[in-house]
Amino acid sequence: MDDLKFRVQAHSENPTKTVVKARGFEIVIDEPESLGGTNEGANPVEFMLAALCGCINVMGHVIAKEMKFELRSMKIKMCGNLNPQRLFGSSFNERAGYKGIDVSIEPDCNVPLEVLEEWLAKIEDRCPVSDNLTNKTPINLLLKGKFHSVEQTRPVM
């Protein structure tokens, strides 16, 4: 099977609010008022947790079907801690991202614990969002636009 390509486009509406278009959907990303935002949407790191929840849900159902058991539903809770000092430029001693993410999954099904442990291992192995959070994924930032009245594009890194 050929690779699937996913695209989004975004624009800033103010210093904290970003509007993202994904297929026919509009996603509003904003910071809470306590971080200088207008609280019109979840912030980027909350969306990261939400994306992981969504991926675990999809993979959990796909894999349960493959393993031939009925997964009626699942509850997922996540929590991650990050140090905001790097984000705000006051210290560069720690990384900017999550130090770790704790995930609690409560499946509604009638299968033995051994089956659920195998199911969970397969979810962890096959979830693309988890893979992107666990492994380094190359990100190529490009500057695009007019600089000194000359339109150009050049790699940042």
Secondary structure, 3 states (H helix, E strand, C coil): CCCCCCCCEEEECCCCCEEEEECCEEEEECCCHHHCCCCCCCCHHHHHHHHHHHHHHHHHHHHHHHCCCCCCEEEEEEEEECCHHHHCCCCCCCCCCCCEEEEEEEEECCCCHHHHHHHHHHHHHHCHHHHHHHCCCCCCCEEEEEECCEEEEEECC
